[in-house]
């Protein structure tokens, strides 16, 4: 995923198109996430939307940790079943 893009001149950030490519998603998806404030942190520089590579990496790690398939602590199968509450009439 990250091996294909090498920022030119050691740049620490990518524009929206390059950031989408870095994440392996379409630019439109990244644009929609930005609009909904769901995606990785971004900022405007010179009228262009930019993403710090370090922020993209941190955001990906946070997404991974929030997923129960990647984080055993969140896996519902690793928890004991809850007891049913007894109803009283």
PyMOL commands that place a pseudoatom at each C-alpha (Angstrom):
pseudoatom trace, name=CA, resn=UNK, resi=1, chain=A, elem=C, hetatm=0, pos=[0.000, 0.000, 0.000]
pseudoatom trace, name=CA, resn=UNK, resi=2, chain=A, elem=C, hetatm=0, pos=[2.556, 2.618, 1.100]
pseudoatom trace, name=CA, resn=UNK, resi=3, chain=A, elem=C, hetatm=0, pos=[5.502, 1.327, -0.916]
pseudoatom trace, name=CA, resn=UNK, resi=4, chain=A, elem=C, hetatm=0, pos=[4.222, 2.610, -4.252]
pseudoatom trace, name=CA, resn=UNK, resi=5, chain=A, elem=C, hetatm=0, pos=[4.220, 6.325, -3.410]
pseudoatom trace, name=CA, resn=UNK, resi=6, chain=A, elem=C, hetatm=0, pos=[7.428, 8.092, -2.593]
pseudoatom trace, name=CA, resn=UNK, resi=7, chain=A, elem=C, hetatm=0, pos=[6.940, 11.787, -1.925]
pseudoatom trace, name=CA, resn=UNK, resi=8, chain=A, elem=C, hetatm=0, pos=[9.114, 14.006, -4.078]
pseudoatom trace, name=CA, resn=UNK, resi=9, chain=A, elem=C, hetatm=0, pos=[11.860, 16.002, -2.373]
pseudoatom trace, name=CA, resn=UNK, resi=10, chain=A, elem=C, hetatm=0, pos=[11.067, 14.406, 1.002]
pseudoatom trace, name=CA, resn=UNK, resi=11, chain=A, elem=C, hetatm=0, pos=[7.703, 16.160, 1.282]
pseudoatom trace, name=CA, resn=UNK, resi=12, chain=A, elem=C, hetatm=0, pos=[5.842, 15.397, 4.489]
pseudoatom trace, name=CA, resn=UNK, resi=13, chain=A, elem=C, hetatm=0, pos=[2.400, 15.764, 2.911]
pseudoatom trace, name=CA, resn=UNK, resi=14, chain=A, elem=C, hetatm=0, pos=[0.329, 14.720, -0.090]
pseudoatom trace, name=CA, resn=UNK, resi=15, chain=A, elem=C, hetatm=0, pos=[-2.498, 16.349, -2.008]
pseudoatom trace, name=CA, resn=UNK, resi=16, chain=A, elem=C, hetatm=0, pos=[-5.926, 14.702, -2.049]
pseudoatom trace, name=CA, resn=UNK, resi=17, chain=A, elem=C, hetatm=0, pos=[-5.251, 12.604, -5.165]
pseudoatom trace, name=CA, resn=UNK, resi=18, chain=A, elem=C, hetatm=0, pos=[-1.892, 11.303, -3.920]
pseudoatom trace, name=CA, resn=UNK, resi=19, chain=A, elem=C, hetatm=0, pos=[-3.287, 10.713, -0.412]
pseudoatom trace, name=CA, resn=UNK, resi=20, chain=A, elem=C, hetatm=0, pos=[-6.124, 8.642, -1.873]
pseudoatom trace, name=CA, resn=UNK, resi=21, chain=A, elem=C, hetatm=0, pos=[-3.607, 6.636, -3.887]
pseudoatom trace, name=CA, resn=UNK, resi=22, chain=A, elem=C, hetatm=0, pos=[-1.460, 6.205, -0.739]
pseudoatom trace, name=CA, resn=UNK, resi=23, chain=A, elem=C, hetatm=0, pos=[-4.502, 4.813, 1.115]
pseudoatom trace, name=CA, resn=UNK, resi=24, chain=A, elem=C, hetatm=0, pos=[-5.587, 2.673, -1.841]
pseudoatom trace, name=CA, resn=UNK, resi=25, chain=A, elem=C, hetatm=0, pos=[-8.987, 4.351, -2.207]
pseudoatom trace, name=CA, resn=UNK, resi=26, chain=A, elem=C, hetatm=0, pos=[-10.568, 6.600, -4.804]
pseudoatom trace, name=CA, resn=UNK, resi=27, chain=A, elem=C, hetatm=0, pos=[-10.091, 10.368, -4.568]
pseudoatom trace, name=CA, resn=UNK, resi=28, chain=A, elem=C, hetatm=0, pos=[-13.877, 10.727, -4.492]
pseudoatom trace, name=CA, resn=UNK, resi=29, chain=A, elem=C, hetatm=0, pos=[-14.112, 8.528, -1.381]
pseudoatom trace, name=CA, resn=UNK, resi=30, chain=A, elem=C, hetatm=0, pos=[-11.470, 10.616, 0.374]
pseudoatom trace, name=CA, resn=UNK, resi=31, chain=A, elem=C, hetatm=0, pos=[-13.274, 13.811, -0.693]
pseudoatom trace, name=CA, resn=UNK, resi=32, chain=A, elem=C, hetatm=0, pos=[-16.577, 12.512, 0.737]
pseudoatom trace, name=CA, resn=UNK, resi=33, chain=A, elem=C, hetatm=0, pos=[-14.892, 11.443, 3.987]
pseudoatom trace, name=CA, resn=UNK, resi=34, chain=A, elem=C, hetatm=0, pos=[-13.389, 14.941, 4.287]
pseudoatom trace, name=CA, resn=UNK, resi=35, chain=A, elem=C, hetatm=0, pos=[-16.755, 16.551, 3.668]
pseudoatom trace, name=CA, resn=UNK, resi=36, chain=A, elem=C, hetatm=0, pos=[-18.365, 14.325, 6.341]
pseudoatom trace, name=CA, resn=UNK, resi=37, chain=A, elem=C, hetatm=0, pos=[-15.381, 14.796, 8.698]
pseudoatom trace, name=CA, resn=UNK, resi=38, chain=A, elem=C, hetatm=0, pos=[-14.920, 11.012, 8.837]
pseudoatom trace, name=CA, resn=UNK, resi=39, chain=A, elem=C, hetatm=0, pos=[-11.540, 10.531, 7.241]
pseudoatom trace, name=CA, resn=UNK, resi=40, chain=A, elem=C, hetatm=0, pos=[-7.959, 11.341, 8.118]
pseudoatom trace, name=CA, resn=UNK, resi=41, chain=A, elem=C, hetatm=0, pos=[-7.088, 14.879, 9.231]
pseudoatom trace, name=CA, resn=UNK, resi=42, chain=A, elem=C, hetatm=0, pos=[-6.425, 17.327, 6.431]
pseudoatom trace, name=CA, resn=UNK, resi=43, chain=A, elem=C, hetatm=0, pos=[-5.738, 21.027, 5.953]
pseudoatom trace, name=CA, resn=UNK, resi=44, chain=A, elem=C, hetatm=0, pos=[-5.694, 23.630, 3.214]
pseudoatom trace, name=CA, resn=UNK, resi=45, chain=A, elem=C, hetatm=0, pos=[-2.418, 24.957, 1.889]
pseudoatom trace, name=CA, resn=UNK, resi=46, chain=A, elem=C, hetatm=0, pos=[-2.464, 27.416, -0.962]
pseudoatom trace, name=CA, resn=UNK, resi=47, chain=A, elem=C, hetatm=0, pos=[-6.090, 26.552, -1.689]
pseudoatom trace, name=CA, resn=UNK, resi=48, chain=A, elem=C, hetatm=0, pos=[-5.342, 22.818, -1.996]
pseudoatom trace, name=CA, resn=UNK, resi=49, chain=A, elem=C, hetatm=0, pos=[-6.398, 20.088, 0.407]
pseudoatom trace, name=CA, resn=UNK, resi=50, chain=A, elem=C, hetatm=0, pos=[-3.331, 18.409, 1.881]
pseudoatom trace, name=CA, resn=UNK, resi=51, chain=A, elem=C, hetatm=0, pos=[-2.687, 15.398, 4.136]
pseudoatom trace, name=CA, resn=UNK, resi=52, chain=A, elem=C, hetatm=0, pos=[0.369, 14.790, 6.305]
pseudoatom trace, name=CA, resn=UNK, resi=53, chain=A, elem=C, hetatm=0, pos=[1.787, 11.327, 5.622]
pseudoatom trace, name=CA, resn=UNK, resi=54, chain=A, elem=C, hetatm=0, pos=[2.304, 10.797, 9.350]
pseudoatom trace, name=CA, resn=UNK, resi=55, chain=A, elem=C, hetatm=0, pos=[-1.361, 11.672, 9.978]
pseudoatom trace, name=CA, resn=UNK, resi=56, chain=A, elem=C, hetatm=0, pos=[-2.461, 9.191, 7.303]
pseudoatom trace, name=CA, resn=UNK, resi=57, chain=A, elem=C, hetatm=0, pos=[-0.399, 6.448, 8.934]
pseudoatom trace, name=CA, resn=UNK, resi=58, chain=A, elem=C, hetatm=0, pos=[-1.756, 7.287, 12.403]
pseudoatom trace, name=CA, resn=UNK, resi=59, chain=A, elem=C, hetatm=0, pos=[-5.322, 7.338, 11.084]
pseudoatom trace, name=CA, resn=UNK, resi=60, chain=A, elem=C, hetatm=0, pos=[-4.892, 3.917, 9.451]
pseudoatom trace, name=CA, resn=UNK, resi=61, chain=A, elem=C, hetatm=0, pos=[-3.534, 2.489, 12.723]
pseudoatom trace, name=CA, resn=UNK, resi=62, chain=A, elem=C, hetatm=0, pos=[-6.475, 3.967, 14.654]
pseudoatom trace, name=CA, resn=UNK, resi=63, chain=A, elem=C, hetatm=0, pos=[-8.915, 2.403, 12.176]
pseudoatom trace, name=CA, resn=UNK, resi=64, chain=A, elem=C, hetatm=0, pos=[-7.188, -0.934, 12.585]
pseudoatom trace, name=CA, resn=UNK, resi=65, chain=A, elem=C, hetatm=0, pos=[-7.332, -0.758, 16.392]
pseudoatom trace, name=CA, resn=UNK, resi=66, chain=A, elem=C, hetatm=0, pos=[-11.041, 0.146, 16.281]
pseudoatom trace, name=CA, resn=UNK, resi=67, chain=A, elem=C, hetatm=0, pos=[-11.837, -2.981, 14.236]
pseudoatom trace, name=CA, resn=UNK, resi=68, chain=A, elem=C, hetatm=0, pos=[-12.702, -6.104, 16.222]
pseudoatom trace, name=CA, resn=UNK, resi=69, chain=A, elem=C, hetatm=0, pos=[-10.999, -8.325, 13.631]
pseudoatom trace, name=CA, resn=UNK, resi=70, chain=A, elem=C, hetatm=0, pos=[-7.658, -6.614, 14.310]
pseudoatom trace, name=CA, resn=UNK, resi=71, chain=A, elem=C, hetatm=0, pos=[-8.059, -5.912, 18.021]
pseudoatom trace, name=CA, resn=UNK, resi=72, chain=A, elem=C, hetatm=0, pos=[-8.671, -9.018, 20.135]
pseudoatom trace, name=CA, resn=UNK, resi=73, chain=A, elem=C, hetatm=0, pos=[-9.955, -6.894, 23.032]
pseudoatom trace, name=CA, resn=UNK, resi=74, chain=A, elem=C, hetatm=0, pos=[-12.915, -5.821, 20.866]
pseudoatom trace, name=CA, resn=UNK, resi=75, chain=A, elem=C, hetatm=0, pos=[-13.715, -9.294, 19.527]
pseudoatom trace, name=CA, resn=UNK, resi=76, chain=A, elem=C, hetatm=0, pos=[-17.178, -10.234, 20.826]
pseudoatom trace, name=CA, resn=UNK, resi=77, chain=A, elem=C, hetatm=0, pos=[-16.278, -13.927, 20.601]
pseudoatom trace, name=CA, resn=UNK, resi=78, chain=A, elem=C, hetatm=0, pos=[-13.547, -13.527, 23.218]
pseudoatom trace, name=CA, resn=UNK, resi=79, chain=A, elem=C, hetatm=0, pos=[-16.017, -12.247, 25.824]
pseudoatom trace, name=CA, resn=UNK, resi=80, chain=A, elem=C, hetatm=0, pos=[-18.249, -14.298, 28.054]
pseudoatom trace, name=CA, resn=UNK, resi=81, chain=A, elem=C, hetatm=0, pos=[-21.913, -14.336, 27.045]
pseudoatom trace, name=CA, resn=UNK, resi=82, chain=A, elem=C, hetatm=0, pos=[-24.174, -12.045, 29.009]
pseudoatom trace, name=CA, resn=UNK, resi=83, chain=A, elem=C, hetatm=0, pos=[-26.877, -13.541, 31.164]
pseudoatom trace, name=CA, resn=UNK, resi=84, chain=A, elem=C, hetatm=0, pos=[-30.443, -12.758, 30.273]
pseudoatom trace, name=CA, resn=UNK, resi=85, chain=A, elem=C, hetatm=0, pos=[-32.397, -10.582, 32.600]
pseudoatom trace, name=CA, resn=UNK, resi=86, chain=A, elem=C, hetatm=0, pos=[-35.307, -12.306, 34.339]
pseudoatom trace, name=CA, resn=UNK, resi=87, chain=A, elem=C, hetatm=0, pos=[-38.601, -10.532, 33.752]
pseudoatom trace, name=CA, resn=UNK, resi=88, chain=A, elem=C, hetatm=0, pos=[-41.033, -10.170, 36.585]
pseudoatom trace, name=CA, resn=UNK, resi=89, chain=A, elem=C, hetatm=0, pos=[-44.630, -9.549, 35.824]
for i in range(1, 89): cmd.bond("trace and resi %d" % i, "trace and resi %d" % (i + 1))
show_as sticks, trace
zoom trace
